[in-house]
């Protein structure tokens, strides 16, 4: 004991000086813990919780104080940002092709997505009380991403998004300008022109485009806030057809890159993430599954697994076998 009435002890490996005469319960309280919620080991012997109020700390004591936490939690902050908005889920889902709004909302919940794409359509003037998407998916909790699905000219797309901003105040939007109905491939000339106009008007366009790194760079220069190359034609479910160009787009831009269109199942979502993409957008793959809600959960797992694999860094590929077990000392 020192002249100042304190003693020296170690708590969880750290030296501390505490008041002489403290009980273990009082010490736990002074440290900010509830005595009933911790376990204490004193000099390698567990102290029964019922006696913490009687056992006093002595000079030179070695204490371990523990409590329960969520087991196995190795989660780190792996959020992503677009146009100043931050999200944790890297899966964006659509709101078309579901049999009803209830199924759509259930699939959204299972997917864990924080963003949904919404088409801008005329209101039903003959039945103004008809159910609306906002009755099932709250735009205050889920970010709505108005898109220009079905637009075949830049003017149509710009007009649509101007109306969307007036209706909901959205400036983060998804731009797609289609070239033809058969393939639904983007018309890049019209897409670039519309991107420039929208950016000048204060919109923040996430842009659907061909899987071309040169086109992606031009979109970035034109004011896009995210690049969204197709993996395969919209609604085809063919999976990512050109991994090389998707990877080149990822490596060549500072913007978020999200595969948009073509993904059909969870392994393909994982492939997109393993290529280094920021995220994946899908609609048909979930909505047209035999069990949309279950597929939404599968897609969530696929995106998360692919992202973790990308961050972990896959092993190198080899032409020949390489044994896991050492051959030295083999009988």
N, C-alpha and C positions, 0 to 999 in steps of 0.2 A: 504493500500500500504506500502511496505517496503522501506527502504532507497535505496536499489539497483534497484528500479524502476520496481519491479515485484509485481504481485498480486497472491493470492491463490484462486484456483477454484477446482471444482471436475468435472472430465470428465469420464462418464460411470462408476461412483462409485469410481474412483481413484483420490487422491489428486495430484495436480500439481501446480507448480508455473510458470506463463507465463508473458511475457512482458506487461506492462500497455499500454492500447491504441490499442491493437490488435482488429481487426474486426473478426467476426466469420469466414468469408471467409479466412482471413489470418491465423487464427488459424488452420483451416482445412488443409490448404496448408502446414503449418509447421509440422503438424502431418503426412503428406505424403498422404493426400486424395485430390481428385479433388472436389472442392466445389460444382460443378454442379451435382455430383453423390452421394451426401449425404443429409440427412435430419437432422435438429438440433432442439432439444427441449431445451429451456432455462428457468429454474425455473418453470418447468411443463407447459410451453406454447410453442407451435410449432412456430418457426420463419420462415416466408415465405422465400423460397429459393431466391426470387428476392431481399431480403433485407439483405442477409448475408454479403454483402460488405459494408453495412452502420452500422449495429448493432455492438457496441463494447462490448467486454468482461469486466465485472466489478468484483471487489473483492467479493468473496463469491458466485459467480454464480455456479449453479448446471446445468451441460450440459449433454445431451444424444445425441450422434452422431451415426447415423445408416446408413446402406446401404443395398442393396439387395444381398443375396447369394442364392445358390441353395437350394431350400426348401426341408426340410425333409431328408437331407443327413445324414445318420447314418453309412455310410460305414467306415469300419476300414480295415487296411491292413491285408488281410487274404490269402496272397500268400503262395506258397509251394515251396520247393527246392528239386531237385534231381541232384546228381552229380555236385553240385556247380552252377546249373542253376535254376533260379527262374521264376515261372510262376504264373499268377493270375487265369486263367481258370483251373478248376479241371476236365474238360472233355477232353478226348483224342478221336479222331475219326479216323476211317480207310479210305482207299481210294479205296476199292474194291466194286464190285457189282452195281455201279451206271451206268445209261444208257449212260452217256458220261461225259467228264471232266467238261463241263459247269455246269451240275447238281451237281457234286462233289464239285466244288468250291463254288456254291451257298449255299449248305448245310453246308459247313465248315464255311462260313461267318455267317450263322444263328446260328450255334452252339457256336460261340465265342471261339472255341478251338484254342490253340496256338501250339499244337503238332498234327501231323498226322503220322500214321504208313504207311510205304510204303514197298511194296514187291520188292525184287531184282530179276529182270528177264533179260533174254537175250535181247539185242537190236534187232530191226527188220532190219536185214541186207538187206532184199529185198526192204524195203521202208524207208530209213534213214530220210526222211522228214515227216514221219507220226507224228501226234500230240503226245506230251509227257506231262506227269503230270506237269513238271516244267514250261510248257507254261501257266498253269492255276493257279497253287499254287506256289507262289514265295518262294523258300527255304531261301531267305534272310529275309523274314518276318514271315514265319511259320517254326517251328522246325520240320525237317524231322526225323522220328524215323524208321530207316531201321529194318525190322523184318525178321524172318526166316520161315515165313509161308510155309507149304508144306514140311519142312525138317523132315525126320524120323530117322536120326542118328545125333549124335553129330558132326561127321566129316562134314556132309553136312552143318550143321548150321554154324560151324566155318569157313568153306570155303566161304560160302555165305557172312558172315559179314566181312571177310578179303577183299573180292571184293568190298563190300559197302564202306568200309573205303577208299579204293583206289580210288573209283569213286567220293566220295563226301567229304572225310575227316572226316566222322562221327565216333565218338567213343562211344557216347550215343546210345545204340541199344536195340532192343527188341529181346530176345532169346525165341524161343519156339521149342522144339523137340517133335514131336508127336509120340505116341506109335502105333496107328493104324488108318486106314482111316475111319472106321465106327463111332467111338466115338470122334475122334480127341483129346482124352485125352493125356496129356503129359506123356512122358516116363521119370520118374524122375531120373533114374540111368544115362541115357544119358544127361539129362538136367544138373544135378550136375557136371558131368565130363566136359561138354562144358563150364559151368560157370567158373570153375576153370581155364581152359585153356585161355578163353577170358580175365578174370581178370588179369592173369599174362602177357598177351600181351598188357595191357593198355586199353582194352575196359571197358566200364561202362554198364554192362548188366542189363536191367530191365527184369525180368524173369517170364514168364508164367508158372504156376504150379498148382498142385492139391490143394484143399482147406484143407490143412493139416498143423497144426502149427509146427509139428516136421520137415517136409520137408522145411517149410519156414525158420526155424532157421538154417538148414543146408545150405540153399542157401545164407543166410546172411553171414555165416562163410566162404562160398566159394568165396565171392567177389561180390555178386549181389548188385546193388544200389537201387533196388525197387523190391518188391514182388507183383506178379500179379496173385492171385488165381482166378480160374474160379468160376463163380456163378452157371453155368450150362454148358452143352456142347456147343461148339462154334456154333453159328448160330441157336441155338434151340429156343431162345426167351422164355425160361421157367422161367426166373427170378431166384433170388437167392434161391437155394435149401437148403442150410445149413447155416443159419445165425449164429449158435453157433460157428462153426469152423472159419468162417470169423472174428468174433469178437475176438476169441482167437488168431488169427494171428495178428490182429491189436494190441492187448494188449501185445504180446510176442516179438515184434520187434521194433527196433528204426528206421527202414527204412520206406519210403513211401509204403503204401499198396493200390493198385488200383485193383478193381474188373475188371477182364478181361474175357469176354465171358458170354453169357446167358441172359443179360439184354434185355428185349423186349419192354419196354415202360417207360414213365417218372417216374411213381410211383416206379418202381423197381430201377431206378437210385437213387431216393431219399432214398430208403431203404438202399442202399449200403452206402450212405453218413451218414445216421443216425446211422449206425453201427460204425462210426468213421473212415471209409476209407478215404484215402487222395484224391482219385479220382476214376473215372470210365472210362474204355476204351470200345468203341463199334464201330461196323461197320454195321452189318446186320440190326440191329434194326432201323437204320436211312435209309440205302440204300434201303431196301425192304419195307419201309412204302409206303402207297399209295401216300403220299405227303412227300418226303424226306426232303424238306426244312422246312416245317412246323414241322415235327417230330424233326428235329435238334434243332429248337427253343424250342420245348417242353422239350427235353432232357437237354438243357441248364438250363431251369427254374427248372426242377426236381433236378438236381445236386445242384443248388444254394439253393433251398428250403431245401433239405436234410441236407446240410452243416449248414445252419442257425439253423435248428432244433437241430442238434447235439450240436452246440455251446451253444444254449439256455438251453439245458438240459430238457428232457421231464419230465412230472409229474410222480409220482409213480403210479403203478397199484394197484388197490384195489379190493377186492372180493365183496364188497357191495357198494351201492350208498353213496355218500357224497354230501349233498345239497350245491349249490353255494350260495343261499340266507340264511341268518340267520333265525332261527326259533323263536328266542326271540321276543316277542311283536306281534306274529302272531294273527290276529283277528279270 
